[in-house]
């Protein structure tokens, strides 16, 4: 398919979208209710990752807010205070975990409490319901057809209700075959013609797919 026809497909889809969805990015920021729901979702997900039964789940710890950089410092400090000295900060601002084998229950419980008790300032990485709806409309009504115009088929898209309930958790790039990925991300034109995020929403890092080809 020629570049001109691909551009025409995108224009037609955007025009169609303008009649049924928000075409201007909602202002960022969570309401108090949304923040409360997101924090609970985040803590539930952290607990799920431990693999421990619910009857072992400790009460929610007090919430401390700070920057992303401070979050790793707080996590390592908290783990060290809990008796796990194998957690160490490293020069790039991250942390390392020394040791072999799987973490025991005590370590998993400590890691949960240390992570659940810190919230990144500015709600970084989380979207409001309005932003999520804006993203969903863009993904399904603009990005998926644009990808198809370049020969990349998306095998699955969740419902809007699922997408909102999971606070995102899906992107069309996660639902295309490896063969399609290699061809699609190997073409730099797709990054320009089919941006991974809509206008007004910063790309959270999907452009790295093109850099890896």
Secondary structure, 3 states (H helix, E strand, C coil): CCHHHHHHHHHHHHHHHHCCCCCCCCCCCCCHHHHHHHHHHHHHHHHHHHCCCHHHCCCCCCCEEECHHHHHHHHHHHHHHCCCCCEEECCCCCEEECCCCCCCHHHHHHHHHHHHCEEEHHHCCCCCHHHHHHHHHHHHHHHHHHHHHCCCCCCCCCCHHHHHHCCCCCCHHHHCCHHHHHHHHCCCHHHHHCCCCCCCCCCCCCCHHHHCC
